[in-house]
Structure formats: structure tokens, C-alpha cells
């Protein structure tokens, strides 16, 4: 796996958001196979599925100059999860759009890491990439992610809530909510 030079490393007071490294693979697999972490998704991932997801994510970064990044907490852990921006697939009703996404290992929940990392990603998306809007979506029942969206200043677009086309209709996580954030007026391009 080769790191791209297009996506800058993002830093916050406590975190480093960076392209993927081979050493991240077992840690990502541990996170995405944890039923507690993945309870608001319709799947957990086996190691091969997790490795393939990381490869697709790095390919997205290489192609677009942005993507979902590994999140490191220096002095605490080499990888606590992943946060970033991703192009929304065409089958999702809000497409075309760019989505903020995040997943942290459960040990790192309720410490403000997710909001802190997402704020850095949003700043990068608005300032460096010049995006006019960033969306976020989650299963209707995922109160934790919805709380992060609200802390980020995102507003729910109730008219845009949808049944996720990649989640079976009879699955508890089929209904999704959509939040939006327009580029703040003070962001310089």
C-alpha cells in the first residue's frame, strides 16, 4: 500500500489523520469486526473484507485527493479508527455529494475524538477542496453519530431521509437520516 501525496496529513490538538499504512490493516479489521462498533451498520467485516475496504479507500484518496483517513492518537494508540470524506455512491438519493464518515473503536468513544477529527476533515473539505456542502448520513437509530453531526453544526434534512439501497428493506438499519452543512461564510478558498 502506498501513501498518496495528494491528501495532506491533518492534525488536531490530539490526533493525526493520515493515509493508510500496512500496519493499520489488523487494527481496522479488529474495529470493523466488532459487533458493538458495527451495530448501526448492516454488516461486520471479516479480515479479507476489511483489507479490501482499506484498499478501496486508499484508491479513493489516490484518485480524488481526499478520502477516509486513518486516525492516530499520538502517545495513546497508532490507530483509533477512521474519519474522512467520501464521494456518495450514485444509488444514494442525495448523490452527487461528498459525505463525512467516521468510525472509532469502542475504547475511544465519548472522549470527543470523533468530533475533533470530523472538524478537521470538514475544514479541509471546505478550505482546501472548496466544497460548498458536506453531508453525513447514518441509520435513523444511531443517536451517537447523530449527536456528532449536531455538534458539527450539521442540520437534519428530514425531507431527504431515505431507505438505504445497500441495506435490506427488512433490516433495522434500513432507514437513514441525512444531515447537511454548507460551507461557512468565513472559510477562505
C-alpha positions in Angstrom: 0.0 0.0 0.0 1.4 3.4 -0.9 0.5 6.6 0.7 -0.6 9.4 -1.6 0.9 12.8 -1.7 -2.4 14.4 -2.7 -4.1 14.1 0.6 -2.4 16.1 3.3 -1.9 14.8 6.8 -4.4 16.6 9.0 -3.5 17.4 12.6 -5.6 18.4 15.6 -4.6 19.0 19.2 -4.8 15.3 20.0 -4.9 13.5 16.7 -3.2 12.8 13.3 -5.4 11.9 10.3 -3.2 10.3 7.7 -3.2 8.0 4.7 -3.2 4.2 5.3 -0.2 2.1 6.3 0.1 -1.7 6.1 0.3 -1.9 9.9 -3.2 -0.4 10.1 -4.8 -3.5 8.4 -5.2 -5.8 11.5 -6.4 -2.8 13.6 -9.0 -1.8 11.1 -10.1 -5.5 10.9 -10.5 -5.5 14.7 -12.6 -2.4 14.6 -14.9 -3.5 11.7 -15.4 -7.0 13.1 -16.6 -5.7 16.5 -20.4 -6.2 16.8 -20.6 -3.2 19.2 -18.8 -0.8 16.9 -20.8 -2.1 13.8 -24.2 -2.3 15.5 -25.6 0.6 13.4 -24.3 -1.0 10.2 -25.9 -4.0 8.5 -22.7 -6.0 8.5 -19.5 -6.7 10.3 -16.4 -7.4 8.2 -14.1 -10.4 8.1 -10.4 -9.7 7.7 -10.4 -10.0 3.9 -13.4 -7.7 3.6 -11.7 -5.2 5.9 -8.5 -5.3 3.9 -10.4 -4.8 0.6 -12.3 -1.8 2.1 -9.0 -0.2 3.1 -7.6 -0.8 -0.4 -10.7 0.8 -1.9 -10.5 3.7 0.5 -6.8 4.4 -0.4 -7.7 4.1 -4.1 -10.4 6.8 -3.5 -7.7 9.1 -1.9 -5.3 8.4 -4.8 -7.9 9.2 -7.4 -9.7 12.2 -5.7 -7.1 13.8 -3.4 -9.3 13.2 -0.4 -10.9 10.3 1.4 -11.3 8.4 4.6 -8.1 8.6 6.7 -6.6 6.6 9.5 -6.9 8.3 12.8 -3.9 8.1 15.2 -3.8 9.4 18.8 -0.1 10.0 19.5 1.0 8.7 22.8 -2.2 6.6 23.1 -2.6 4.4 20.0 -1.4 4.0 16.5 -4.9 3.7 15.2 -8.2 4.5 17.0 -10.4 4.5 13.9 -11.0 6.3 10.6 -12.6 9.6 9.7 -12.8 11.4 6.3 -14.7 12.4 3.3 -16.1 10.1 0.6 -18.0 10.6 -2.6 -21.5 9.4 -2.1 -22.4 6.5 -4.4 -24.8 7.2 -7.3 -27.5 4.9 -5.8 -27.8 7.1 -2.6 -30.6 9.6 -3.1 -28.5 12.7 -2.1 -25.9 12.0 -4.8 -23.9 13.7 -6.2 -22.5 14.8 -2.8 -19.5 14.4 -0.5 -20.1 12.7 2.8 -18.3 13.0 6.1 -17.8 9.5 7.6 -16.4 8.2 10.9 -15.9 5.0 12.8 -13.9 4.7 16.0 -13.0 1.7 18.1 -15.3 1.5 21.1 -12.5 2.1 23.6 -12.2 5.6 22.1 -15.9 6.6 22.3 -17.2 9.5 24.4 -13.8 11.3 24.5 -14.5 13.9 21.8 -12.1 12.2 19.4 -14.7 11.7 16.7 -16.0 15.3 16.7 -12.4 16.6 16.8 -11.3 14.5 13.8 -14.5 15.3 11.8 -14.0 19.1 12.4 -10.5 18.8 10.8 -12.0 16.9 7.8 -14.8 19.4 7.4 -12.2 22.3 7.4 -10.1 20.6 4.8 -13.2 19.9 2.7 -14.4 23.5 2.7 -11.0 25.2 2.6 -8.7 23.0 0.5 -11.3 21.2 -1.6 -13.6 24.2 -2.0 -16.7 22.1 -1.3 -19.9 24.1 -1.0 -21.7 21.5 1.1 -20.8 18.3 3.0 -23.4 15.7 4.0 -23.5 13.0 6.6 -25.9 10.1 6.9 -26.5 7.3 9.4 -29.1 4.8 10.4 -32.0 6.5 12.0 -31.4 4.7 15.3 -27.7 5.8 15.6 -28.1 8.5 18.2 -24.3 8.7 18.8 -23.5 9.6 15.2 -26.5 12.0 15.0 -25.1 13.7 18.1 -21.7 14.2 16.4 -23.5 15.6 13.3 -25.3 18.2 15.5 -22.0 19.1 17.4 -20.5 19.8 14.0 -23.3 22.2 13.2 -25.0 20.0 10.6 -28.7 20.2 10.2 -31.0 17.3 9.5 -32.8 17.4 6.2 -35.9 15.5 7.1 -37.2 15.7 3.5 -34.1 13.7 2.4 -34.3 10.8 4.8 -34.3 7.6 2.9 -34.2 3.8 2.8 -30.6 2.8 2.2 -30.3 0.9 -1.1 -27.4 -1.2 0.2 -29.3 -2.3 3.4 -32.1 -4.9 3.1 -35.5 -3.3 3.5 -36.4 -5.6 6.4 -33.2 -4.7 8.3 -33.4 -2.5 11.4 -30.8 -0.1 9.9 -32.5 0.4 6.5 -34.0 3.8 7.4 -31.3 6.5 7.2 -31.3 10.2 8.1 -29.4 12.9 6.2 -27.6 15.9 7.7 -26.2 18.8 5.7 -23.6 21.5 6.4 -23.0 24.4 4.0 -19.5 26.0 3.7 -19.3 28.6 6.5 -19.1 32.2 5.2 -15.7 32.9 6.7 -13.9 30.0 5.0 -11.3 31.2 2.6 -10.7 29.3 -0.6 
